[in-house]
Amino acid sequence: MTQIPSLTHQQLELLRIAKKNTVGELRLSYEYPVLDDNEPPIGHPPFIQELIDHHFIQVQVKETSLRASEFQQENWIEHCDGIDYPHQADWDRWRQGFITQLSEEIESLMIPGKNLGQFTQVWIREISVRAVQPSSL
């Protein structure tokens, strides 16, 4: 008897997007905190690894690099929309809101710095994702 795993909303959305993109590969990236050993992480986040383990997707690592958090930078740019010349006070408001908004999800090592423009250095892994067509049962 075939067992159907229970998937999270995040996993279902990734699977839906991957299946929709049947012609090519889906390019994604995700961020990891930099730990004491300063080595890039091994493996994928659990929600992606579970899809791989169930043979729903195939993932190929394209690049892993150490750089400023793109997620933080994009969030900051959205916050600054309409602000001509951002100041430290704008950064402080954004930073506090960012931390509060993501308090349960954010890794403490990935909190932006206190100074204007001080984005966290993170490992960014770029991957390609392809949906796996199920074999006949």
C-alpha positions, 0 to 999 in steps of 0.5 A: 500500500502506498503511503502519502506523506503529510506535507506543510503548506511551504512544501506544497507551494514549492512542489506546485511551483516546481511542477508548474515549471516543467520545461526547465529548472526552478532556481531558488536560493536560501540563507544559512547563518554563519557558525563558528567553524565558518564552513558552509552548511551541509545539506538542505533545510528540512522542508526541502530535504523531506521533499528530496527524501520522498523523491518529489523533487531533485535538487542540484546545488549551483553555488554557495557563497558568503555574503550580505543577506539578500533577504535583509537587503530586499526587506530594507529596500521595501521599507525605504520606498518613499524615503529619500535619504534614509537615516540611522533612525529609519534603520533602527525602526526597520531593524526592530520591526524586522526582528519583531516580525520574524522573531519566531522564525529568524535565527539569532545569528541572522539579526541585522547589525545596529549600524545603518546598512549593517546587513548580516553575513550569511551563507547563501546557497543557490539551487535548481529544483526539478519536480520528479514525475511519479513512477506508475504504481 
